[in-house]
Amino acid sequence: MHGFATRRIPTAGELFKAKAVADDQVNAAVDAHRADSGTITHPNADGYGLDLAAAVAEHGWASSVIASLKSSPSLTRGAILLVRAQKA
C-alpha cells in the first residue's frame, strides 16, 4: 500500500506524494467536482477513493473555498488534496 500504515487513512495529497495517485487523476477529480459538486469517487488508488462531495463538506476550509464562485481550479485542487481518502 505504498508505505501507508493501516492505522490511518491517507489524504489525497499523501497518496499523490507517494505516487499512488497520478497528477492526471487529481486533475480529473478537480474537473469532476467543478462540473458537478455531487461527484462521488475520484481517484481510485490502492483500494482508496474520494467521495468528493462528502469529503469537501466535512472539511471547513475546503468547503468554503470550493463554494466560492470565484474559486480557481488550483484552489479546488488544494482543497481536494487535503481530504482523506476512503477505503473503496
N, CA, C and O atoms as CSV, one atom per row, in Angstrom:
chain,resi,resn,atom,element,x,y,z
A,1,MET,N,N,0.837,-1.195,0.000
A,1,MET,CA,C,0.000,0.000,0.000
A,1,MET,C,C,0.867,1.238,0.000
A,1,MET,O,O,0.536,2.195,0.701
A,2,HIS,N,N,1.909,1.276,-0.711
A,2,HIS,CA,C,2.781,2.438,-0.866
A,2,HIS,C,C,3.277,2.997,0.460
A,2,HIS,O,O,3.479,4.205,0.576
A,3,GLY,N,N,3.478,2.152,1.459
A,3,GLY,CA,C,4.076,2.593,2.699
A,3,GLY,C,C,3.118,3.215,3.696
A,3,GLY,O,O,3.570,3.686,4.740
A,4,PHE,N,N,1.815,3.244,3.431
A,4,PHE,CA,C,0.877,3.809,4.378
A,4,PHE,C,C,0.449,2.728,5.354
A,4,PHE,O,O,-0.009,1.659,4.951
A,5,ALA,N,N,0.598,3.009,6.613
A,5,ALA,CA,C,0.162,2.057,7.629
A,5,ALA,C,C,-1.361,2.028,7.641
A,5,ALA,O,O,-2.019,3.014,7.309
A,6,THR,N,N,-1.897,0.899,8.023
A,6,THR,CA,C,-3.349,0.768,8.041
A,6,THR,C,C,-3.976,1.510,9.221
A,6,THR,O,O,-5.201,1.538,9.342
A,7,ARG,N,N,-3.185,2.095,10.070
A,7,ARG,CA,C,-3.713,2.774,11.253
A,7,ARG,C,C,-4.490,4.039,10.914
A,7,ARG,O,O,-5.334,4.468,11.701
A,8,ARG,N,N,-4.222,4.648,9.754
A,8,ARG,CA,C,-4.945,5.864,9.415
A,8,ARG,C,C,-5.102,5.963,7.908
A,8,ARG,O,O,-4.271,5.478,7.140
A,9,ILE,N,N,-6.172,6.594,7.517
A,9,ILE,CA,C,-6.473,6.757,6.096
A,9,ILE,C,C,-5.687,7.970,5.577
A,9,ILE,O,O,-5.749,9.042,6.179
A,10,PRO,N,N,-4.957,7.819,4.479
A,10,PRO,CA,C,-4.156,8.928,3.955
A,10,PRO,C,C,-5.018,9.997,3.289
A,10,PRO,O,O,-6.150,9.737,2.880
A,11,THR,N,N,-4.466,11.196,3.189
A,11,THR,CA,C,-5.128,12.253,2.426
A,11,THR,C,C,-4.857,12.012,0.945
A,11,THR,O,O,-3.968,11.243,0.579
A,12,ALA,N,N,-5.625,12.672,0.114
A,12,ALA,CA,C,-5.385,12.592,-1.328
A,12,ALA,C,C,-3.980,13.098,-1.643
A,12,ALA,O,O,-3.309,12.559,-2.523
A,13,GLY,N,N,-3.537,14.119,-0.937
A,13,GLY,CA,C,-2.196,14.657,-1.139
A,13,GLY,C,C,-1.106,13.669,-0.782
A,13,GLY,O,O,-0.082,13.592,-1.461
A,14,GLU,N,N,-1.325,12.903,0.294
A,14,GLU,CA,C,-0.347,11.885,0.681
A,14,GLU,C,C,-0.288,10.777,-0.361
A,14,GLU,O,O,0.790,10.281,-0.688
A,15,LEU,N,N,-1.442,10.392,-0.877
A,15,LEU,CA,C,-1.458,9.391,-1.947
A,15,LEU,C,C,-0.740,9.920,-3.185
A,15,LEU,O,O,-0.027,9.172,-3.855
A,16,PHE,N,N,-0.922,11.192,-3.489
A,16,PHE,CA,C,-0.273,11.818,-4.634
A,16,PHE,C,C,1.250,11.833,-4.431
A,16,PHE,O,O,2.001,11.467,-5.335
A,17,LYS,N,N,1.697,12.254,-3.252
A,17,LYS,CA,C,3.139,12.296,-2.976
A,17,LYS,C,C,3.774,10.913,-3.052
A,17,LYS,O,O,4.930,10.777,-3.453
A,18,ALA,N,N,3.020,9.889,-2.667
A,18,ALA,CA,C,3.529,8.517,-2.706
A,18,ALA,C,C,3.418,7.915,-4.105
A,18,ALA,O,O,3.770,6.757,-4.326
A,19,LYS,N,N,2.926,8.713,-5.034
A,19,LYS,CA,C,2.749,8.292,-6.423
A,19,LYS,C,C,1.723,7.159,-6.559
A,19,LYS,O,O,1.752,6.395,-7.524
A,20,ALA,N,N,0.826,7.066,-5.586
A,20,ALA,CA,C,-0.280,6.110,-5.664
A,20,ALA,C,C,-1.419,6.697,-6.480
A,20,ALA,O,O,-2.288,5.973,-6.966
A,21,VAL,N,N,-1.406,8.005,-6.624
A,21,VAL,CA,C,-2.383,8.728,-7.431
A,21,VAL,C,C,-1.595,9.623,-8.377
A,21,VAL,O,O,-0.720,10.374,-7.947
A,22,ALA,N,N,-1.906,9.541,-9.655
A,22,ALA,CA,C,-1.206,10.336,-10.668
A,22,ALA,C,C,-1.791,11.739,-10.764
A,22,ALA,O,O,-2.933,11.984,-10.374
A,23,ASP,N,N,-0.988,12.647,-11.290
A,23,ASP,CA,C,-1.405,14.033,-11.478
A,23,ASP,C,C,-2.687,14.120,-12.308
A,23,ASP,O,O,-3.573,14.917,-11.998
A,24,ASP,N,N,-2.788,13.304,-13.359
A,24,ASP,CA,C,-3.987,13.362,-14.194
A,24,ASP,C,C,-5.220,12.875,-13.437
A,24,ASP,O,O,-6.334,13.299,-13.745
A,25,GLN,N,N,-5.043,11.993,-12.452
A,25,GLN,CA,C,-6.175,11.552,-11.632
A,25,GLN,C,C,-6.647,12.678,-10.712
A,25,GLN,O,O,-7.849,12.870,-10.526
A,26,VAL,N,N,-5.704,13.417,-10.142
A,26,VAL,CA,C,-6.075,14.562,-9.297
A,26,VAL,C,C,-6.771,15.608,-10.152
A,26,VAL,O,O,-7.791,16.165,-9.747
A,27,ASN,N,N,-6.225,15.880,-11.333
A,27,ASN,CA,C,-6.858,16.852,-12.231
A,27,ASN,C,C,-8.267,16.419,-12.628
A,27,ASN,O,O,-9.170,17.249,-12.730
A,28,ALA,N,N,-8.452,15.120,-12.851
A,28,ALA,CA,C,-9.778,14.603,-13.190
A,28,ALA,C,C,-10.741,14.800,-12.021
A,28,ALA,O,O,-11.913,15.111,-12.234
A,29,ALA,N,N,-10.260,14.623,-10.792
A,29,ALA,CA,C,-11.096,14.839,-9.613
A,29,ALA,C,C,-11.501,16.303,-9.507
A,29,ALA,O,O,-12.653,16.614,-9.205
A,30,VAL,N,N,-10.550,17.201,-9.757
A,30,VAL,CA,C,-10.841,18.641,-9.725
A,30,VAL,C,C,-11.896,18.973,-10.775
A,30,VAL,O,O,-12.888,19.639,-10.478
A,31,ASP,N,N,-11.679,18.507,-11.999
A,31,ASP,CA,C,-12.623,18.782,-13.087
A,31,ASP,C,C,-14.000,18.208,-12.780
A,31,ASP,O,O,-15.020,18.852,-13.024
A,32,ALA,N,N,-14.019,16.984,-12.240
A,32,ALA,CA,C,-15.290,16.333,-11.926
A,32,ALA,C,C,-16.049,17.101,-10.856
A,32,ALA,O,O,-17.260,17.292,-10.965
A,33,HIS,N,N,-15.335,17.546,-9.815
A,33,HIS,CA,C,-16.010,18.277,-8.739
A,33,HIS,C,C,-16.473,19.641,-9.214
A,33,HIS,O,O,-17.551,20.092,-8.827
A,34,ARG,N,N,-15.681,20.308,-10.044
A,34,ARG,CA,C,-16.080,21.631,-10.548
A,34,ARG,C,C,-17.284,21.513,-11.482
A,34,ARG,O,O,-18.103,22.429,-11.549
A,35,ALA,N,N,-17.400,20.401,-12.201
A,35,ALA,CA,C,-18.526,20.201,-13.115
A,35,ALA,C,C,-19.783,19.786,-12.352
A,35,ALA,O,O,-20.892,20.169,-12.724
A,36,ASP,N,N,-19.610,19.005,-11.289
A,36,ASP,CA,C,-20.752,18.507,-10.520
A,36,ASP,C,C,-20.279,18.264,-9.095
A,36,ASP,O,O,-19.588,17.280,-8.829
A,37,SER,N,N,-20.643,19.147,-8.184
A,37,SER,CA,C,-20.152,19.053,-6.807
A,37,SER,C,C,-20.677,17.822,-6.074
A,37,SER,O,O,-20.259,17.558,-4.947
A,38,GLY,N,N,-21.581,17.067,-6.688
A,38,GLY,CA,C,-22.079,15.842,-6.083
A,38,GLY,C,C,-21.312,14.608,-6.518
A,38,GLY,O,O,-21.712,13.489,-6.194
A,39,THR,N,N,-20.208,14.790,-7.251
A,39,THR,CA,C,-19.404,13.676,-7.747
A,39,THR,C,C,-18.952,12.795,-6.594
A,39,THR,O,O,-18.579,13.286,-5.528
A,40,ILE,N,N,-18.990,11.499,-6.819
A,40,ILE,CA,C,-18.684,10.567,-5.744
A,40,ILE,C,C,-17.211,10.155,-5.692
A,40,ILE,O,O,-16.506,10.615,-4.793
A,41,THR,N,N,-16.717,9.338,-6.579
A,41,THR,CA,C,-15.395,8.760,-6.370
A,41,THR,C,C,-14.406,9.100,-7.478
A,41,THR,O,O,-14.614,8.760,-8.643
A,42,HIS,N,N,-13.351,9.764,-7.102
A,42,HIS,CA,C,-12.181,10.072,-7.919
A,42,HIS,C,C,-11.061,10.308,-6.942
A,42,HIS,O,O,-11.368,10.817,-5.864
A,43,PRO,N,N,-9.852,10.016,-7.166
A,43,PRO,CA,C,-9.373,8.906,-7.983
A,43,PRO,C,C,-9.417,7.609,-7.192
A,43,PRO,O,O,-9.726,7.628,-6.001
A,44,ASN,N,N,-9.125,6.520,-7.808
A,44,ASN,CA,C,-9.022,5.237,-7.123
A,44,ASN,C,C,-7.557,4.830,-7.112
A,44,ASN,O,O,-6.908,4.812,-8.158
A,45,ALA,N,N,-7.046,4.512,-5.964
A,45,ALA,CA,C,-5.658,4.073,-5.845
A,45,ALA,C,C,-5.539,3.144,-4.658
A,45,ALA,O,O,-5.998,3.473,-3.564
A,46,ASP,N,N,-4.941,2.012,-4.853
A,46,ASP,CA,C,-4.719,1.064,-3.767
A,46,ASP,C,C,-5.994,0.788,-2.977
A,46,ASP,O,O,-5.938,0.591,-1.763
A,47,GLY,N,N,-7.134,0.771,-3.650
A,47,GLY,CA,C,-8.387,0.499,-2.971
A,47,GLY,C,C,-8.987,1.703,-2.273
A,47,GLY,O,O,-9.959,1.562,-1.532
A,48,TYR,N,N,-8.427,2.885,-2.494
A,48,TYR,CA,C,-8.947,4.104,-1.906
A,48,TYR,C,C,-9.608,4.945,-2.982
A,48,TYR,O,O,-9.238,4.892,-4.155
A,49,GLY,N,N,-10.582,5.713,-2.563
A,49,GLY,CA,C,-11.227,6.653,-3.456
A,49,GLY,C,C,-11.625,7.881,-2.665
A,49,GLY,O,O,-11.443,7.931,-1.449
A,50,LEU,N,N,-12.159,8.857,-3.344
A,50,LEU,CA,C,-12.606,10.071,-2.685
A,50,LEU,C,C,-14.084,10.281,-2.947
A,50,LEU,O,O,-14.515,10.307,-4.099
A,51,ASP,N,N,-14.853,10.428,-1.900
A,51,ASP,CA,C,-16.218,10.902,-2.038
A,51,ASP,C,C,-16.061,12.408,-1.955
A,51,ASP,O,O,-16.081,12.985,-0.867
A,52,LEU,N,N,-15.905,13.039,-3.103
A,52,LEU,CA,C,-15.566,14.457,-3.141
A,52,LEU,C,C,-16.581,15.316,-2.411
A,52,LEU,O,O,-16.206,16.200,-1.642
A,53,ALA,N,N,-17.855,15.069,-2.640
A,53,ALA,CA,C,-18.895,15.882,-2.021
A,53,ALA,C,C,-18.834,15.774,-0.495
A,53,ALA,O,O,-18.849,16.789,0.201
A,54,ALA,N,N,-18.767,14.549,0.021
A,54,ALA,CA,C,-18.738,14.351,1.472
A,54,ALA,C,C,-17.431,14.859,2.066
A,54,ALA,O,O,-17.432,15.508,3.112
A,55,ALA,N,N,-16.329,14.569,1.411
A,55,ALA,CA,C,-15.036,14.966,1.938
A,55,ALA,C,C,-14.906,16.480,2.017
A,55,ALA,O,O,-14.419,17.013,3.014
A,56,VAL,N,N,-15.332,17.160,0.987
A,56,VAL,CA,C,-15.244,18.618,0.970
A,56,VAL,C,C,-16.204,19.213,1.998
A,56,VAL,O,O,-15.855,20.163,2.698
A,57,ALA,N,N,-17.409,18.660,2.088
A,57,ALA,CA,C,-18.391,19.164,3.051
A,57,ALA,C,C,-17.895,19.028,4.492
A,57,ALA,O,O,-18.207,19.867,5.337
A,58,GLU,N,N,-17.128,17.980,4.773
A,58,GLU,CA,C,-16.628,17.737,6.119
A,58,GLU,C,C,-15.387,18.556,6.456
A,58,GLU,O,O,-14.972,18.592,7.615
A,59,HIS,N,N,-14.800,19.199,5.484
A,59,HIS,CA,C,-13.578,19.973,5.702
A,59,HIS,C,C,-13.921,21.448,5.529
A,59,HIS,O,O,-14.120,21.911,4.406
A,60,GLY,N,N,-13.991,22.176,6.619
A,60,GLY,CA,C,-14.430,23.572,6.604
A,60,GLY,C,C,-13.749,24.444,5.573
A,60,GLY,O,O,-14.416,25.137,4.804
A,61,TRP,N,N,-12.417,24.418,5.547
A,61,TRP,CA,C,-11.689,25.272,4.615
A,61,TRP,C,C,-11.984,24.869,3.175
A,61,TRP,O,O,-12.254,25.722,2.329
A,62,ALA,N,N,-11.933,23.589,2.903
A,62,ALA,CA,C,-12.186,23.102,1.545
A,62,ALA,C,C,-13.594,23.472,1.104
A,62,ALA,O,O,-13.807,23.899,-0.030
A,63,SER,N,N,-14.544,23.306,2.002
A,63,SER,CA,C,-15.934,23.611,1.678
A,63,SER,C,C,-16.115,25.077,1.333
A,63,SER,O,O,-16.795,25.401,0.360
A,64,SER,N,N,-15.518,25.969,2.112
A,64,SER,CA,C,-15.678,27.397,1.846
A,64,SER,C,C,-14.953,27.829,0.578
A,64,SER,O,O,-15.447,28.684,-0.158
A,65,VAL,N,N,-13.794,27.250,0.317
A,65,VAL,CA,C,-13.049,27.603,-0.895
A,65,VAL,C,C,-13.809,27.173,-2.141
A,65,VAL,O,O,-13.978,27.956,-3.075
A,66,ILE,N,N,-14.264,25.934,-2.152
A,66,ILE,CA,C,-14.910,25.398,-3.339
A,66,ILE,C,C,-16.295,25.999,-3.555
A,66,ILE,O,O,-16.774,26.072,-4.687
A,67,ALA,N,N,-16.936,26.427,-2.475
A,67,ALA,CA,C,-18.266,27.024,-2.596
A,67,ALA,C,C,-18.221,28.378,-3.299
A,67,ALA,O,O,-19.223,28.821,-3.860
A,68,SER,N,N,-17.086,29.022,-3.270
A,68,SER,CA,C,-16.952,30.334,-3.890
A,68,SER,C,C,-16.993,30.217,-5.409
A,68,SER,O,O,-16.282,29.406,-6.001
A,69,LEU,N,N,-17.832,31.033,-6.025
A,69,LEU,CA,C,-17.902,31.040,-7.489
A,69,LEU,C,C,-16.595,31.510,-8.116
A,69,LEU,O,O,-16.327,31.240,-9.286
A,70,LYS,N,N,-15.782,32.218,-7.327
A,70,LYS,CA,C,-14.504,32.728,-7.833
A,70,LYS,C,C,-13.364,31.740,-7.601
A,70,LYS,O,O,-12.207,32.037,-7.899
A,71,SER,N,N,-13.691,30.588,-7.079
A,71,SER,CA,C,-12.681,29.571,-6.798
A,71,SER,C,C,-11.992,29.130,-8.088
A,71,SER,O,O,-12.643,28.812,-9.083
A,72,SER,N,N,-10.681,29.120,-8.045
A,72,SER,CA,C,-9.918,28.685,-9.214
A,72,SER,C,C,-9.700,27.177,-9.156
A,72,SER,O,O,-9.833,26.575,-8.091
A,73,PRO,N,N,-9.365,26.560,-10.289
A,73,PRO,CA,C,-9.036,25.131,-10.268
A,73,PRO,C,C,-7.907,24.802,-9.300
A,73,PRO,O,O,-7.914,23.737,-8.683
A,74,SER,N,N,-6.935,25.706,-9.159
A,74,SER,CA,C,-5.813,25.411,-8.258
A,74,SER,C,C,-6.265,25.416,-6.799
A,74,SER,O,O,-5.754,24.631,-6.000
A,75,LEU,N,N,-7.206,26.279,-6.436
A,75,LEU,CA,C,-7.739,26.254,-5.070
A,75,LEU,C,C,-8.555,24.993,-4.835
A,75,LEU,O,O,-8.484,24.391,-3.764
A,76,THR,N,N,-9.330,24.596,-5.836
A,76,THR,CA,C,-10.103,23.363,-5.730
A,76,THR,C,C,-9.158,22.183,-5.569
A,76,THR,O,O,-9.405,21.291,-4.756
A,77,ARG,N,N,-8.089,22.175,-6.334
A,77,ARG,CA,C,-7.094,21.099,-6.250
A,77,ARG,C,C,-6.490,21.044,-4.846
A,77,ARG,O,O,-6.369,19.969,-4.260
A,78,GLY,N,N,-6.117,22.191,-4.318
A,78,GLY,CA,C,-5.549,22.239,-2.970
A,78,GLY,C,C,-6.513,21.701,-1.933
A,78,GLY,O,O,-6.113,20.975,-1.023
A,79,ALA,N,N,-7.774,22.053,-2.067
A,79,ALA,CA,C,-8.783,21.570,-1.132
A,79,ALA,C,C,-8.946,20.050,-1.247
A,79,ALA,O,O,-9.042,19.355,-0.236
A,80,ILE,N,N,-8.977,19.548,-2.463
A,80,ILE,CA,C,-9.134,18.104,-2.676
A,80,ILE,C,C,-7.933,17.338,-2.134
A,80,ILE,O,O,-8.101,16.251,-1.581
A,81,LEU,N,N,-6.742,17.874,-2.278
A,81,LEU,CA,C,-5.549,17.192,-1.776
A,81,LEU,C,C,-5.539,17.074,-0.257
A,81,LEU,O,O,-4.849,16.213,0.288
A,82,LEU,N,N,-6.289,17.922,0.430
A,82,LEU,CA,C,-6.341,17.889,1.891
A,82,LEU,C,C,-7.335,16.878,2.450
A,82,LEU,O,O,-7.269,16.538,3.631
A,83,VAL,N,N,-8.247,16.398,1.627
A,83,VAL,CA,C,-9.286,15.493,2.149
A,83,VAL,C,C,-8.750,14.080,2.309
A,83,VAL,O,O,-7.847,13.659,1.586
A,84,ARG,N,N,-9.309,13.361,3.256
A,84,ARG,CA,C,-8.914,11.973,3.499
A,84,ARG,C,C,-9.586,11.067,2.493
A,84,ARG,O,O,-10.764,11.231,2.175
A,85,ALA,N,N,-8.833,10.122,2.002
A,85,ALA,CA,C,-9.381,9.121,1.099
A,85,ALA,C,C,-10.286,8.192,1.894
A,85,ALA,O,O,-10.242,8.166,3.124
A,86,GLN,N,N,-11.100,7.436,1.183
A,86,GLN,CA,C,-11.965,6.467,1.832
A,86,GLN,C,C,-11.668,5.095,1.248
A,86,GLN,O,O,-11.400,4.963,0.054
A,87,LYS,N,N,-11.718,4.093,2.083
A,87,LYS,CA,C,-11.496,2.733,1.621
A,87,LYS,C,C,-12.640,2.362,0.701
A,87,LYS,O,O,-13.803,2.401,1.102
A,88,ALA,N,N,-12.318,2.004,-0.524
A,88,ALA,CA,C,-13.360,1.673,-1.518
A,88,ALA,C,C,-13.870,0.268,-1.334
A,88,ALA,O,O,-14.745,-0.174,-2.079
